[in-house]
Amino acid sequence: MKTKSFDGTRRKAIRVMAGGASAGLLVQASRVMAQQKMSLAQAQYQGSPNGIYSCGNCSLFDRPNSCKAVDGEVNEGGWCKIYSPVD
């Protein structure tokens, strides 16, 4: 009895489809986030940093005074609960 050799084509196709679906979900999530920003109150924004954590070193901060996820004006020295450090 001869076993079939597996060339990996089907596995590669599944990986590509899964990767494409993941990328699509990320793009869609970022669009929704841009459209539905949190209020300052929902984000529990405060005008002072939380220790070493501040808007100025958050990946969501848009200089000079806005945020990709929070609606309204934010201070570079502020902080909120959705703080995401820059890589």
Long-range contacts (C-beta under 8 A, 24 or more apart in sequence): 33-68, 33-69, 34-68, 37-67, 37-68, 37-69, 37-70, 37-71, 38-69, 38-70, 38-71, 38-82, 39-70, 39-71, 39-72, 40-70, 40-71, 40-72, 40-74, 40-80, 43-69, 43-70, 43-80, 43-81, 43-82, 44-80, 44-81, 45-70, 45-72, 45-74, 45-78, 45-79, 45-80, 46-78, 46-79, 46-80, 47-75, 47-77, 47-78, 48-77, 48-78, 48-79, 49-77, 49-78, 49-79, 50-79, 50-83, 53-79, 53-83, 53-85, 54-78, 54-79, 55-79, 55-80, 55-83, 57-85, 57-86, 58-83, 58-84, 58-85, 58-86, 59-84, 59-85, 59-86, 59-87, 60-84
